[in-house]
Amino acid sequence: MFDNVSHFVSVIADGLLVTVQATVGGIILATILSFVAGLAMLSRHTAVRAVTRVYVEVWRGTSEVVQLFWLYFVLPVLTGFQLLPLWAGVLVLGLNFGAYGAEIVRGAVQSVPKEQHEGCVALNFSPAQRMRRVILPQALVEMVPPFNNLFIQLLKGTALLTFITVPEMTHQATVILVPAFTGQVALIFTILLLFYLVLSIVITFLMRLLERWAARKVGRTPPKREAAIARGGGVA
């Protein structure tokens, strides 16, 4: 049963780079959208808040698979423009998880004590200065643990890209399932699980480093591992 382990690992590893590309691309886009949408939901302008709320609710309230199919199969029919499979996947991951991340940003900013806002006003800071120099640095410490979980969910969401034939790890695992290896399906998918587990641990490690850095920047004691896990920083 285990004679073909090296072959299985090699084939699945062929999709590792694509999975990492989709994950990193999705994380970058989701992070940008999270901050833009999260701060927009705190805008004084009703129209800005309304448009942002529509984006958040639409992308949180609809199926990720349907979103992927819509962008990859329906959009070309409507516009004549065909996205590359990987780019379609990155776009869906970014838009979908950016909608969830927007609520993380909004909640973290609102969690900063009112006294901090009042102190900024007393120092005659402009709204942009208040956000950049006082509010966001403190809010970032609160954002990192939930963003850790969000990014791990995004990593696992890359498996959906197999539906549009992106050769990521899950797609590569299904390629192995030719008649000669159908009896070793448990081994194949156990190896695949371990690949995802290792990538999740890497994300958690990097996010813990970021949390400690953010905490030091605002003069806080870096949180212990147990505290980070209790706040949602563990591997999902």
ABEGO torsion letter per residue (X at the ends): XAAAAAAAAAAAAAAAAAAAAAAAAAAAAAAAAAAAAAAAAABABAAAAAAAAAAAAAAAABBAAAAAAAAAAAAAAAAGBBBBAAAAAAAAAAAAAAAAAAAAAAAAAAABBAAAAAAAAAAGBBAAAAAAAAAAAAAAAAAAAAAAAAAAAAAAAAAAAAAAGBBBAAAAAAAABBAAAAAAAAAAAAAAAAAAAAAAAAAAAAAAAAAAAAAAAAGBBBBBAAAAAAAGABBX
